[in-house]
Amino acid sequence: MEITPTLSVDDAEIKLRFIRASGPGGQNVNKVSTAVQLTFDVENSPSLPADVRRRLRALAGQRVSRDGVLTLTARRFRTQTRNRQDALDRLTDLIQQAMQVPRTRRATRPTKASVTRRLDSKKKKSLSKSTRRMVRRDDD
């Protein structure tokens, strides 16, 4: 399965299992297994580079088991073929997102003007709150 022109995943790494889907299905709902459960071993995949594997695990979240196996369930459609394609498309999208290297954040200092604005707004707020305080009088 081709993910990008430079990366492809071997079909043998992807396991598809058909299960019964809940929801609409008419007469076939209890007879035909139309939902697809896709499993992909992210941790032991020779097709993916280590950094993509790490980002894929983070992106998938709870869909990845402790062993590093990604499980996707597709039951949106009433037919096996459309659910199979939906599961494969979702896997492709996840891997494509994981392939994008996030830009590193460079620490910057706040500008002098922004610091001045912040301090001025704090002074103004402090002044408005101090006028609400109750004034105590000492009658001695």
Sine and cosine of phi, psi and omega as CSV:
sin_phi,cos_phi,sin_psi,cos_psi,sin_omega,cos_omega
0.00,0.00,0.81,-0.58,-0.05,-1.00
-1.00,0.05,0.82,-0.57,0.02,-1.00
-1.00,-0.05,-0.81,0.58,0.09,-1.00
-0.71,-0.70,0.14,-0.99,0.05,-1.00
-0.86,0.50,-0.42,0.91,-0.03,-1.00
-0.99,-0.16,-0.22,0.97,-0.07,-1.00
-0.76,-0.65,0.73,-0.68,0.11,-0.99
-0.65,-0.76,0.47,-0.88,-0.01,-1.00
-0.93,-0.38,0.73,-0.68,0.01,-1.00
-0.92,0.39,0.67,-0.74,-0.01,-1.00
-0.89,0.46,-0.43,0.91,0.00,-1.00
-0.94,0.35,-0.35,0.94,0.01,-1.00
-0.98,0.21,-0.31,0.95,-0.05,-1.00
-0.98,-0.21,0.81,-0.58,0.03,-1.00
-0.93,-0.36,0.75,-0.66,0.02,-1.00
-0.91,-0.41,0.72,-0.69,0.04,-1.00
-0.78,-0.62,0.69,-0.73,-0.01,-1.00
-0.98,-0.20,0.77,-0.64,-0.04,-1.00
-0.78,-0.62,0.26,-0.97,0.05,-1.00
-0.96,0.26,0.69,-0.72,-0.03,-1.00
-0.99,-0.14,0.60,-0.80,0.13,-0.99
-1.00,0.10,0.25,-0.97,0.05,-1.00
0.99,-0.14,-0.35,-0.94,-0.11,-0.99
-0.92,0.38,0.54,-0.84,0.01,-1.00
-0.04,-1.00,-0.10,1.00,0.03,-1.00
0.93,0.38,-0.67,-0.75,-0.05,-1.00
-0.94,0.35,-0.38,0.93,-0.09,-1.00
-1.00,0.04,-0.04,1.00,-0.18,-0.98
-0.85,0.52,-0.58,0.82,-0.02,-1.00
-0.98,-0.19,0.05,1.00,-0.07,-1.00
-0.92,-0.40,-0.56,0.83,-0.15,-0.99
-0.93,-0.36,0.72,-0.69,0.04,-1.00
-1.00,0.00,0.99,-0.12,-0.08,-1.00
-0.98,-0.17,-0.41,0.91,-0.02,-1.00
-0.96,0.27,0.49,-0.87,-0.03,-1.00
-0.88,-0.48,0.73,-0.68,0.10,-1.00
-0.92,-0.40,0.93,-0.37,-0.04,-1.00
-0.99,-0.14,0.75,-0.66,0.10,-1.00
-0.85,-0.52,0.67,-0.74,-0.03,-1.00
-0.63,-0.77,0.85,-0.53,-0.02,-1.00
-0.99,0.16,1.00,-0.10,-0.05,-1.00
-0.92,0.38,-0.69,0.73,-0.12,-0.99
-0.90,0.43,-0.59,0.81,-0.08,-1.00
-0.95,-0.33,0.32,0.95,-0.02,-1.00
-0.98,0.20,0.87,-0.49,0.04,-1.00
-0.96,0.26,-0.25,0.97,-0.05,-1.00
-0.97,0.23,-0.45,0.89,-0.11,-0.99
-0.98,-0.17,0.69,-0.72,0.12,-0.99
-0.92,0.39,0.34,-0.94,-0.09,-1.00
-0.88,0.48,-0.65,0.76,-0.03,-1.00
-0.93,0.37,-0.57,0.82,0.04,-1.00
-0.93,0.37,-0.64,0.77,0.05,-1.00
-0.86,0.51,-0.71,0.71,-0.03,-1.00
-0.90,0.44,-0.71,0.71,0.00,-1.00
-0.93,0.37,-0.57,0.82,0.03,-1.00
-0.91,0.42,-0.67,0.74,0.06,-1.00
-0.87,0.50,-0.66,0.75,0.00,-1.00
-0.93,0.38,-0.66,0.75,-0.01,-1.00
-0.92,0.39,-0.65,0.76,-0.08,-1.00
-0.95,0.30,-0.46,0.89,0.07,-1.00
0.90,0.44,-0.84,-0.54,-0.09,-1.00
-0.97,0.25,-0.14,0.99,0.04,-1.00
-0.97,0.24,-0.15,0.99,0.05,-1.00
-0.97,-0.24,0.76,-0.65,0.00,-1.00
-0.98,0.18,0.08,-1.00,0.03,-1.00
-0.88,0.47,-0.48,0.88,-0.01,-1.00
-0.98,0.20,-0.13,0.99,0.00,-1.00
1.00,0.01,0.41,0.91,0.00,-1.00
-0.98,-0.22,0.85,-0.53,0.01,-1.00
-1.00,0.06,0.76,-0.65,0.02,-1.00
-0.84,-0.54,0.85,-0.53,0.07,-1.00
-0.88,-0.47,0.71,-0.71,0.05,-1.00
-0.90,-0.43,0.82,-0.58,0.01,-1.00
-0.90,-0.44,0.89,-0.46,0.01,-1.00
-0.65,-0.76,0.38,0.92,-0.06,-1.00
-0.93,0.36,-0.57,0.82,-0.09,-1.00
-0.96,-0.28,0.18,-0.98,-0.04,-1.00
-1.00,0.00,-0.17,0.99,-0.04,-1.00
-0.91,-0.41,0.49,-0.87,0.02,-1.00
-0.88,0.47,-0.69,0.72,-0.08,-1.00
-0.90,0.44,-0.67,0.74,0.01,-1.00
-0.94,0.35,-0.61,0.79,0.05,-1.00
-0.93,0.38,-0.61,0.79,0.04,-1.00
-0.88,0.47,-0.72,0.69,0.00,-1.00
-0.91,0.42,-0.61,0.80,0.03,-1.00
-0.89,0.45,-0.69,0.73,0.00,-1.00
-0.91,0.42,-0.68,0.73,0.02,-1.00
-0.91,0.41,-0.63,0.78,0.04,-1.00
-0.90,0.43,-0.65,0.76,0.01,-1.00
-0.91,0.41,-0.63,0.78,0.06,-1.00
-0.90,0.44,-0.69,0.72,0.02,-1.00
-0.87,0.50,-0.70,0.72,0.01,-1.00
-0.88,0.47,-0.69,0.73,0.01,-1.00
-0.88,0.48,-0.69,0.72,-0.02,-1.00
-0.92,0.38,-0.63,0.78,0.04,-1.00
-0.89,0.45,-0.64,0.77,0.06,-1.00
-0.90,0.43,-0.63,0.78,-0.01,-1.00
-0.94,0.34,-0.41,0.91,-0.01,-1.00
-0.96,0.27,-0.38,0.92,-0.01,-1.00
-0.97,0.26,0.87,-0.50,0.00,-1.00
-0.98,0.19,0.84,-0.54,0.00,-1.00
-0.93,0.37,0.58,-0.81,0.03,-1.00
-0.94,0.35,0.67,-0.74,0.01,-1.00
-0.98,0.21,0.64,-0.77,-0.02,-1.00
-1.00,0.06,0.79,-0.61,0.07,-1.00
-0.99,-0.13,0.78,-0.62,-0.01,-1.00
-0.93,0.36,0.75,-0.67,0.03,-1.00
-0.81,-0.59,0.42,-0.91,0.03,-1.00
-1.00,-0.03,0.53,-0.85,0.05,-1.00
-0.92,0.38,0.52,-0.85,0.01,-1.00
-0.94,0.33,0.35,-0.94,-0.01,-1.00
-0.89,0.45,-0.62,0.78,0.00,-1.00
-0.90,0.44,-0.66,0.75,-0.02,-1.00
-0.93,0.37,-0.59,0.81,0.06,-1.00
-0.90,0.43,-0.70,0.72,0.01,-1.00
-0.89,0.46,-0.70,0.72,0.02,-1.00
-0.87,0.50,-0.68,0.74,-0.02,-1.00
-0.90,0.44,-0.72,0.69,-0.02,-1.00
-0.92,0.40,-0.62,0.79,0.04,-1.00
-0.89,0.45,-0.67,0.74,-0.01,-1.00
-0.92,0.38,-0.56,0.83,0.04,-1.00
-0.92,0.40,-0.66,0.75,0.02,-1.00
-0.90,0.44,-0.68,0.73,-0.01,-1.00
-0.89,0.46,-0.70,0.71,0.01,-1.00
-0.91,0.42,-0.64,0.77,0.02,-1.00
-0.89,0.45,-0.68,0.74,0.00,-1.00
-0.90,0.44,-0.69,0.73,-0.02,-1.00
-0.92,0.40,-0.56,0.83,0.01,-1.00
-0.97,0.24,-0.55,0.83,-0.01,-1.00
-0.93,0.37,-0.46,0.89,0.04,-1.00
-0.95,0.31,-0.29,0.96,0.01,-1.00
-0.99,0.10,-0.24,0.97,-0.04,-1.00
-0.91,0.41,0.48,-0.88,0.03,-1.00
-0.98,0.18,0.73,-0.69,-0.02,-1.00
-1.00,0.04,0.78,-0.62,0.02,-1.00
-0.99,-0.12,0.66,-0.75,0.04,-1.00
-0.91,-0.43,0.71,-0.71,0.07,-1.00
-0.98,-0.18,0.94,-0.33,0.00,-1.00
-1.00,-0.09,0.97,0.23,0.03,-1.00
-0.94,-0.34,0.00,0.00,0.00,0.00
